[in-house]
Amino acid sequence: MSSGTVAVTPSGLSWHFQAVSTDRRTKDPSSAVSDSGNIPEFFTDDVVTDGCLFDLECFSKGEVASIETELLRDYRFGQQQLIEIWGQACALAIAKAYPLSSLGKKQPTVLVICGPDQNGSIGLVCARHLRIFDYEPTIYHPKRSPHSLHQDFTVQCEKMDIPFLSYLPTEVQLINDAYNLVIDAMLGPESDCSNIKEPYSGILVTLKQVKIPIVSVDVPSGWDAEEPCEDGINPEVLISLTAPKKCAMNFSGKHFLAGRFLPYDMQKKYELNLPDYPGTDCLIEL
């Protein structure tokens, strides 16, 4: 297997990763490989990647909320700081998954759909960084939050001349023709997927019909964070923030994790078992 690629097989509530080289989380990394360099038969249900042997846990929304609360309260991270970290990581993941040279349209257009809560703020930051990376984002932000941080992120986008749509076309072909991909930053893990109201219920109906790729931030909008969804939107890329949520267990698309900023004590306390990020990268493809 080439460097940087993984084979994923869900097992319980974990994805199992094994290494072919020494890592501080492995007691005996050499046992993961036979003398011939092949993966032993008893490891065939696990995930193999270059660098480490670990169980990457999937977390409930309550557990993720506890981690975030501790970051804010005990480690004195700021809310704006976390959103900036996550938003930039999302833009980097999109640039890795869809380099400018790979886009099919003449202009590198991207539609970013933002909700009123934290995921929406992350979407705004993501759009700003995409603009810095020479993409051409357009934001659809139907219900703006009165929160000052959210307003600050909105102003930053406006000052960078990122256009905002006043409405989302219901004719799906218009979206397919105008954009290379859609960034779903609407409803985060805290949302109640059984009670999605307008305008987001209507937006989800539209997104289920688009033919261009969808990238979802943390949890695909309309999905329950606790379990996989069979009747929601079907993103091509998922960007998990901090740690994967349980709904990502059976996600079969391209999956990125952005969680390198977490203090080691917290990683140990919550048994996050995060992978080894390559070089100085702040995200990793699972």
C-alpha positions in Angstrom: 0.0 0.0 0.0 1.4 3.4 -0.9 2.2 6.0 1.7 -0.7 8.1 2.9 -3.5 5.6 1.9 -5.7 3.6 4.2 -8.2 0.8 4.0 -11.1 1.3 6.3 -13.2 -1.4 8.0 -15.6 -0.4 10.7 -15.4 -2.5 13.9 -17.6 -1.8 16.8 -17.4 1.9 17.5 -13.8 2.2 16.4 -11.7 2.2 13.2 -8.6 0.1 13.8 -5.3 1.3 12.4 -2.0 -0.6 12.4 1.4 0.5 11.8 4.4 -0.6 9.9 6.8 1.7 11.8 7.6 2.7 15.4 5.1 4.9 17.2 4.8 6.1 20.8 1.3 4.5 20.9 2.5 1.0 20.0 4.1 -1.4 22.5 5.5 -3.6 19.8 5.0 -2.1 16.3 7.1 -4.8 14.7 4.4 -7.4 15.5 2.1 -5.7 13.0 4.2 -7.0 10.1 5.5 -10.4 9.2 9.1 -11.1 8.3 8.1 -10.9 4.6 6.6 -7.4 5.1 3.0 -8.6 4.7 0.1 -7.9 7.1 -0.6 -11.0 9.2 -3.9 -12.7 8.7 -5.2 -11.7 12.1 -5.0 -8.0 11.2 -7.2 -8.2 8.1 -10.2 -6.6 9.8 -8.2 -3.5 10.8 -7.1 -0.4 9.0 -3.5 -0.2 7.8 -1.7 3.1 7.5 2.0 4.1 7.5 3.0 5.2 10.9 0.8 3.9 13.8 -1.3 1.3 15.4 -4.4 2.7 17.0 -8.2 2.7 17.5 -9.7 5.9 16.2 -12.8 6.3 18.2 -16.1 7.7 17.0 -17.8 9.9 19.5 -21.4 10.9 20.5 -22.4 14.5 20.3 -22.5 14.6 24.1 -18.9 13.5 24.3 -17.8 16.0 21.7 -19.6 18.8 23.6 -17.7 17.8 26.7 -14.4 18.0 24.9 -15.3 21.4 23.5 -16.4 22.7 26.9 -13.2 21.6 28.5 -11.2 23.3 25.7 -13.0 26.6 26.4 -13.2 26.4 30.2 -10.0 24.7 31.3 -7.6 25.2 28.5 -8.8 28.8 27.8 -9.2 28.3 24.1 -11.5 31.1 22.7 -14.6 30.3 20.6 -13.3 32.4 17.8 -9.9 30.7 17.9 -11.5 27.2 17.6 -13.8 28.3 14.7 -10.8 29.8 12.9 -8.8 26.6 13.4 -11.7 24.4 12.1 -12.5 26.7 9.2 -9.0 26.9 7.9 -8.6 23.1 8.2 -11.8 22.7 6.2 -10.5 24.9 3.4 -7.2 22.9 3.4 -9.1 19.7 3.1 -11.1 21.0 0.2 -8.0 22.1 -1.5 -6.5 18.6 -1.1 -9.6 16.9 -2.3 -10.3 19.3 -5.2 -7.1 21.1 -6.3 -7.7 24.1 -8.5 -6.2 22.1 -11.5 -8.8 19.4 -11.1 -11.9 21.5 -11.3 -14.0 21.0 -14.4 -15.3 24.6 -14.9 -13.3 27.5 -16.2 -13.8 29.4 -13.0 -13.0 27.8 -9.6 -16.4 28.5 -8.2 -17.6 27.0 -4.9 -21.0 27.4 -3.2 -20.8 27.6 0.6 -24.1 27.1 2.4 -24.0 28.3 6.0 -26.3 27.8 8.9 -27.0 30.1 11.8 -24.9 28.3 14.4 -21.3 27.2 14.9 -21.1 25.1 11.7 -22.2 28.2 9.8 -19.4 30.3 11.3 -17.0 27.6 10.4 -18.3 27.7 6.8 -17.7 31.5 6.7 -14.1 31.1 7.8 -13.7 28.2 5.3 -15.0 30.5 2.5 -12.5 33.2 3.5 -9.6 30.8 3.4 -10.8 29.4 0.1 -10.7 32.9 -1.3 -7.1 33.3 -0.1 -6.3 29.9 -1.9 -7.6 31.4 -5.2 -11.0 29.7 -5.2 -14.1 31.8 -6.0 -16.5 31.1 -3.1 -20.1 32.3 -3.0 -22.0 32.2 0.2 -25.6 31.4 0.8 -26.5 32.4 4.3 -30.3 32.5 4.7 -30.6 33.0 8.5 -27.8 35.1 10.0 -27.0 34.8 13.6 -27.1 37.8 15.9 -24.0 36.5 17.7 -21.2 39.0 17.5 -18.6 36.4 16.4 -20.8 35.2 13.6 -21.3 38.8 12.5 -17.5 39.4 12.6 -16.9 36.4 10.3 -19.6 37.7 8.0 -18.0 41.1 7.8 -14.6 39.6 7.1 -16.1 37.7 4.1 -17.8 40.9 2.8 -14.6 42.8 3.1 -12.9 40.2 0.9 -15.6 40.8 -1.8 -17.0 37.3 -1.4 -20.5 37.5 -2.8 -23.6 36.5 -0.8 -26.7 35.0 -2.6 -30.0 36.4 -1.7 -31.7 33.1 -2.5 -30.8 29.6 -3.5 -32.1 28.6 -7.0 -34.6 25.8 -6.8 -33.7 24.7 -10.3 -30.9 22.3 -9.6 -29.3 22.6 -13.0 -28.5 26.3 -12.3 -26.4 25.2 -9.3 -24.8 22.4 -11.3 -23.9 24.8 -14.1 -22.6 27.6 -11.9 -20.4 25.8 -9.3 -17.8 23.1 -9.1 -18.9 21.9 -5.7 -21.1 22.7 -2.7 -19.8 23.1 0.9 -22.5 22.0 3.4 -21.9 24.0 6.6 -25.5 24.2 7.6 -26.5 21.9 10.5 -23.9 20.7 13.0 -23.9 17.8 15.4 -26.1 19.6 17.9 -29.0 19.8 15.4 -32.2 17.8 15.7 -32.5 16.0 12.4 -36.1 14.9 13.2 -37.2 18.6 13.3 -35.5 20.5 10.5 -37.3 23.6 9.6 -37.3 26.0 6.7 -35.3 27.2 5.0 -33.0 24.2 5.7 -35.5 21.5 5.0 -36.0 23.0 1.5 -32.3 23.4 1.0 -31.7 19.7 1.8 -34.3 18.7 -0.8 -32.3 20.7 -3.4 -29.0 19.3 -2.3 -30.2 15.7 -2.6 -30.7 16.4 -6.3 -27.4 18.2 -7.2 -25.0 16.4 -9.4 -21.8 18.3 -8.3 -19.8 17.0 -5.3 -20.9 18.0 -1.8 -18.4 18.5 1.0 -20.0 18.3 4.5 -18.5 20.0 7.6 -18.3 17.7 10.7 -21.8 16.1 10.2 -23.7 16.0 6.9 -26.8 18.3 7.3 -29.9 16.2 8.0 -27.9 13.3 9.5 -28.2 12.3 13.1 -24.8 12.7 14.7 -25.2 9.4 16.5 -25.8 7.1 13.6 -25.4 6.7 9.8 -28.2 8.1 7.7 -29.7 6.3 4.7 -32.1 9.0 3.5 -30.0 12.2 3.8 -27.7 14.1 1.5 -24.8 12.0 0.1 -21.6 14.0 0.4 -18.5 13.0 -1.5 -16.2 14.4 1.2 -16.7 14.6 5.0 -14.4 16.7 7.2 -14.6 15.6 10.8 -13.7 18.2 13.4 -11.8 17.3 16.6 -12.9 13.6 16.3 -15.2 11.6 14.0 -18.8 11.4 15.1 -20.6 8.1 15.3 -22.6 8.9 12.1 -19.3 8.7 10.2 -18.9 5.0 11.0 -20.0 3.7 7.6 -19.2 6.8 5.5 -17.7 5.5 2.3 -16.4 8.7 0.7 -13.2 10.7 1.2 -12.9 11.4 4.9 -10.6 14.0 6.5 -9.9 14.6 10.2 -8.9 18.0 11.7 -7.9 17.6 15.3 -4.2 18.2 15.6 -4.6 21.1 17.9 -5.8 19.1 20.9 -3.6 19.0 24.0 -2.0 15.6 24.7 -3.6 15.4 28.1 -7.0 15.7 26.6 -6.2 13.1 23.9 -5.2 10.7 26.7 -8.2 11.5 28.9 -10.8 11.0 26.2 -8.8 8.1 24.6 -9.0 9.9 21.2 -6.2 7.8 19.8 -5.6 10.3 17.0 -3.5 9.3 14.0 0.0 10.7 13.2 -0.5 13.7 11.1 2.0 13.9 8.2 4.7 16.5 8.5 3.2 19.8 9.7 -0.2 19.2 8.3 -3.2 20.1 10.5 -5.5 17.4 9.0 -5.2 13.9 7.7 -7.2 11.8 5.3 -8.5 8.7 6.9 
